């Protein structure tokens, strides 16, 4: 997965404005506070709350 480090440093969770962590499986940016995963599709993070997936304890459900 290739996500520009600068882009990753400025992105925040659109729901709570908290920090995001890059995860490999499934590929995306996770918000521990909201327990959501924002998927990365074709190297582009999808930063829409409506598109986010549930993400708890290192695994998507």
C-alpha positions as CSV (number, residue, x, y, z in Angstrom):
1,X,0.0,0.0,0.0
2,X,1.4,3.4,-0.9
3,X,-0.1,6.4,0.8
4,X,1.9,9.7,0.8
5,X,3.3,10.3,4.3
6,X,2.4,13.9,4.1
7,X,-1.2,13.1,3.2
8,X,-1.4,10.5,6.0
9,X,-0.1,13.1,8.5
10,X,-2.8,15.7,7.7
11,X,-5.8,13.4,7.4
12,X,-8.1,13.1,10.4
13,X,-11.3,11.1,11.0
14,X,-14.2,13.1,9.4
15,X,-16.5,12.0,12.2
16,X,-14.5,12.9,15.4
17,X,-11.5,14.7,13.9
18,X,-9.2,12.2,15.7
19,X,-6.0,10.6,14.5
20,X,-6.0,7.8,12.0
21,X,-3.8,4.7,11.8
22,X,-2.8,3.0,8.5
23,X,-3.7,-0.7,8.4
24,X,-2.9,-3.4,5.9
25,X,-5.8,-5.9,6.1
26,X,-8.2,-4.7,5.1
27,X,-6.4,-1.8,3.5
28,X,-7.5,1.5,5.0
29,X,-7.2,4.1,7.7
30,X,-8.7,3.2,11.1
31,X,-10.1,5.5,13.7
32,X,-9.7,3.9,17.2
33,X,-12.1,6.4,18.8
34,X,-15.0,5.8,16.4
35,X,-14.0,2.1,15.6
36,X,-14.3,2.8,11.9
37,X,-12.2,2.0,8.9
38,X,-11.9,4.3,5.9
39,X,-11.0,2.2,2.9
40,X,-8.3,3.0,0.5
41,X,-9.3,2.3,-3.1
42,X,-6.8,2.6,-5.9
43,X,-4.4,4.4,-3.5
44,X,-7.1,7.0,-2.7
45,X,-8.5,7.2,0.9
46,X,-12.3,7.3,0.9
47,X,-12.9,9.7,3.7
48,X,-16.7,9.6,3.8
49,X,-18.4,8.5,7.1
50,X,-21.1,6.8,4.9
51,X,-18.5,4.6,3.3
52,X,-16.6,3.7,6.5
53,X,-16.6,0.1,7.8
54,X,-16.9,-1.1,11.4
55,X,-13.3,-1.8,12.7
56,X,-12.8,-3.2,16.2
57,X,-9.5,-4.5,17.8
58,X,-7.6,-4.9,14.6
59,X,-10.2,-6.7,12.5
60,X,-13.1,-5.5,10.3
61,X,-16.5,-6.9,11.0
